[in-house]
Amino acid sequence: MMNKYMILLLLSVLVAAFSQILLKKSARITYDNVIREYVNPYVIVGYAMMVGSTLLTVAAYTGLDYKNGPVIEALGFPLVMVLGRVYFGEKLTPKKLLGNALILVGILVFYS
């Protein structure tokens, strides 16, 4: 089941999750002018990572059935939740935990 294209798609999800963390880190900083809000290292690297994630996704789809894409991409939600907790100390509310548990159960059901 796990092949190089699936690994590329998983890597794409990981890169996208980390890019979201960088963009959120930038959004939490107060800048002295509007231009610095959008032109700073966090934003530039975050968007570059998003482009990289898109390219990885396109490469992954060359060898995967299209039905697998959205299922694997859904792993980004629990990953962002965990990274938000680790890097920002965000609260893990019962709603967040339930929602992400349902996503993981859905993925398990799809692949079993």
HELIX and SHEET records of a PDB file:
HELIX    1   1 LYS A    4  ALA A   27  1                                  24    
HELIX    2   2 VAL A   34  TYR A   38  1                                   5    
HELIX    3   3 PRO A   41  TYR A   61  1                                  21    
HELIX    4   4 ASN A   68  GLU A   73  1                                   6    
HELIX    5   5 GLY A   76  PHE A   88  1                                  13    
HELIX    6   6 PRO A   94  TYR A  111  1                                  18    
END                                                                             
